[in-house]
Amino acid sequence: MNPHKCDHHHHDPAPAGYYWRDYSGEVPKDAYPAGHDLNNKPTYIGQAYLSGVGIIPTTVYPGQTGMNLPCNWKANYSTIGMKILCTSNPNSLSWENANASDLHLTTIGKQLVVGGYEIEKMLNVGRVMHQGELIAGKVLVYNIGSAQLHYIGGGTEVAVSSYQVLTQSSPNKCC
């Protein structure tokens, strides 16, 4: 008799609490809001492909037909592989205060939402208030001790050390 009886040993792992849908300007009903624009209208989390770099997360404004991606200290416009972050369970996602210098310590045991990849390094999703807008961008989690948030502010790439990072609840654990 096996005393160790956990369902997760017998089934496929539980799906992530979020998924990426193709985006062409129309926001799906299950899109996860990231923040708001200057008119207090909701914004969302998107990602698109930047040639030679990777898949970069950024802010999505409803109706836009392309995305401005933060890379090389400028806004890089892309329409390739555009996706929008969605969830069937919004309560499984939450924003947590973060700081570039201690992100790795404050997020121990937490699952950060994967927003994309840049030169084969994983990017996470963060947001920050910038000139009245709550804007999403990429967190360079691989820079231990300096995991800054990079986003598009005022038409250019901006980096900050204090921001919020998007996390997901852990799947049910047993054992």
DAQUI-V502004 format. One record per residue. N is the residue number from 1. RES is the residue in three letters. PSI is psi in radians with two decimals (none if undefined). Layout:
BEGIN
n res psi
N RES PSI
N RES PSI
END
This chain:
BEGIN
n res psi
1 MET 2.31
2 ASN 1.98
3 PRO -0.23
4 HIS 1.61
5 LYS 1.62
6 CYS 2.35
7 ASP -0.60
8 HIS -0.17
9 HIS -0.21
10 HIS -0.10
11 HIS 2.94
12 ASP 2.65
13 PRO 2.67
14 ALA 2.48
15 PRO 2.72
16 ALA 2.74
17 GLY 0.07
18 TYR 2.88
19 TYR 2.83
20 TRP 2.21
21 ARG 2.62
22 ASP 2.51
23 TYR 2.29
24 SER 0.41
25 GLY -0.46
26 GLU 2.18
27 VAL 2.12
28 PRO 2.76
29 LYS -0.48
30 ASP 0.23
31 ALA 2.48
32 TYR 2.11
33 PRO 2.45
34 ALA -0.57
35 GLY -2.44
36 HIS 2.73
37 ASP -2.99
38 LEU -0.43
39 ASN 0.21
40 ASN 0.40
41 LYS 2.54
42 PRO 2.52
43 THR 2.92
44 TYR 3.12
45 ILE 2.16
46 GLY 3.05
47 GLN 2.63
48 ALA 2.87
49 TYR 2.34
50 LEU 2.04
51 SER 2.28
52 GLY -0.08
53 VAL -1.04
54 GLY -2.70
55 ILE 2.05
56 ILE 2.24
57 PRO 2.62
58 THR -3.13
59 THR 2.44
60 VAL 2.21
61 TYR 2.20
62 PRO 2.37
63 GLY -0.29
64 GLN 2.56
65 THR 0.02
66 GLY 2.97
67 MET 2.48
68 ASN 2.07
69 LEU 2.32
70 PRO 2.03
71 CYS 2.43
72 ASN 0.63
73 TRP 0.52
74 LYS 2.97
75 ALA 2.14
76 ASN 1.99
77 TYR 2.32
78 SER 2.53
79 THR 0.14
80 ILE 2.16
81 GLY 0.62
82 MET 2.33
83 LYS 2.83
84 ILE 2.44
85 LEU 2.25
86 CYS 2.81
87 THR 2.55
88 SER -0.14
89 ASN 1.45
90 PRO -0.46
91 ASN -0.21
92 SER -0.17
93 LEU 2.54
94 SER 2.66
95 TRP 2.30
96 GLU 2.43
97 ASN 2.44
98 ALA 2.78
99 ASN 2.40
100 ALA -0.60
101 SER -0.48
102 ASP 0.32
103 LEU -0.72
104 HIS -0.48
105 LEU -0.72
106 THR -0.26
107 THR 0.23
108 ILE 2.28
109 GLY -0.01
110 LYS 2.61
111 GLN 2.03
112 LEU 2.48
113 VAL 2.25
114 VAL 2.13
115 GLY -0.27
116 GLY -2.84
117 TYR 2.46
118 GLU 2.04
119 ILE 0.90
120 GLU 0.26
121 LYS 2.35
122 MET 2.45
123 LEU 2.49
124 ASN 3.13
125 VAL 2.32
126 GLY 3.05
127 ARG 2.79
128 VAL 2.69
129 MET 2.24
130 HIS 1.97
131 GLN 0.84
132 GLY -0.08
133 GLU 2.50
134 LEU 1.86
135 ILE 2.39
136 ALA 2.71
137 GLY -2.84
138 LYS 2.42
139 VAL 2.16
140 LEU 1.23
141 VAL -0.40
142 TYR -0.25
143 ASN 1.38
144 ILE 2.24
145 GLY -0.17
146 SER 0.88
147 ALA 1.28
148 GLN 2.76
149 LEU 2.27
150 HIS 2.31
151 TYR 2.99
152 ILE 2.06
153 GLY 2.18
154 GLY 0.54
155 GLY 0.10
156 THR 2.93
157 GLU 2.29
158 VAL 2.51
159 ALA 2.37
160 VAL 2.74
161 SER -0.26
162 SER 2.17
163 TYR -3.02
164 GLN 2.51
165 VAL 2.51
166 LEU 2.20
167 THR 2.82
168 GLN 2.60
169 SER 2.56
170 SER 2.54
171 PRO 2.81
172 ASN 2.31
173 LYS 2.56
174 CYS 2.92
175 CYS none
END
